[in-house]
Amino acid sequence: MNKNLIVVVALASALLVPTVARAHEHDKTVMGTVSSIDGNNLTVKTAEGKSVMVMMDAKTKITKGTTKLAATALKVGDRVVASGPEDKAMIMAETVKLGAAPTPAQAAKK
């Protein structure tokens, strides 16, 4: 009986591992500047000039360094890194990290 149980558990584990590995396969990270804010949605413009929609919800963790922030703290022009699952060219953000503001020299280059 114990031998059968061990075989069943080993088989179930072998089948479960690929499923867990694929769960994060479609996560994407976007880095850029917030170009617009519409409620809980951000449009982030990347360094390449591409605009990416980033959706946030109550579970999205927004931070600057180790400080947690509310979504209302985000402003147009903020530099952000957003990560989460991608669906139809949009990211459902699990995390949004607010970066340092660009220096005047960096802003002048743009």
Secondary structure, 3 states (H helix, E strand, C coil): CHHHHHHHHHHHHHHHHHHHHHHCCCEEEEEEEEEEEECCEEEEECCCCCEEEEECCCCCEEEECCEEECHHHCCCCCEEEEEEEEECCEEECCEEEECCCCCHHHHHHC
